[in-house]
Amino acid sequence: MADSEITFEVREDEAEGGYVARALGHAIFTQGDDLEDLRTMVKDAVACHFADPASRPKIIRLHFVRDEVLAS
């Protein structure tokens, strides 16, 4: 039976701008220029990775990770 959920770790792409996303536990990577584009690209990447709709996760979770640097 397929997992019902897949989680992507999302980070801002400091080098090129936009966002990069990496699926946890799967070899799926994608990027988008903005959040709307990223959501579209993540859905497309999941559909390509799980070609059989029956094996595709029903929920895609985006986990946003943000690094903050403070001067001491």
C-alpha positions in Angstrom: 0.0 0.0 0.0 1.3 3.5 -0.8 2.1 6.0 1.8 -0.8 8.4 2.2 1.5 11.4 2.7 4.8 12.8 1.4 6.8 15.7 3.0 9.0 18.1 1.2 11.6 20.2 3.0 11.5 23.7 1.4 14.2 26.3 1.6 14.8 29.7 0.0 17.4 29.4 -2.8 19.9 32.1 -1.7 22.1 31.6 -4.8 19.4 32.0 -7.5 16.3 33.2 -5.7 13.0 31.3 -5.4 12.6 28.1 -3.5 14.0 24.6 -3.6 12.2 21.5 -2.3 13.4 18.0 -1.4 11.2 15.1 -0.6 12.1 13.3 2.6 12.5 9.6 2.0 12.3 9.8 -1.8 14.6 11.0 -4.5 12.4 13.9 -5.6 13.9 17.4 -6.0 12.3 20.5 -7.6 12.4 24.3 -7.5 10.1 27.2 -8.2 10.5 31.0 -8.7 7.8 31.8 -6.1 5.5 29.8 -3.8 2.8 29.4 -6.4 5.3 28.1 -8.9 6.8 25.8 -6.3 3.5 24.2 -5.4 2.8 23.5 -9.1 6.3 22.0 -9.6 6.0 19.9 -6.4 2.7 18.4 -7.6 4.2 17.7 -11.0 7.3 16.1 -9.5 5.2 13.8 -7.3 3.0 12.8 -10.3 6.1 12.0 -12.4 7.8 10.0 -9.6 4.7 8.0 -8.8 3.5 7.3 -12.3 0.7 5.0 -11.1 -2.0 7.1 -9.5 -2.8 4.3 -7.1 0.7 4.5 -5.6 0.7 8.3 -5.3 0.5 9.9 -1.9 -2.8 11.6 -1.2 -1.3 14.5 0.8 1.8 16.6 0.0 3.1 18.4 3.0 5.5 21.4 2.5 7.8 21.9 5.5 9.5 25.4 5.3 12.9 25.7 6.8 14.4 29.1 7.4 17.9 29.9 8.7 18.3 33.1 10.7 21.8 34.4 11.5 22.2 36.8 14.5 25.2 38.9 15.3 26.5 38.3 18.8 
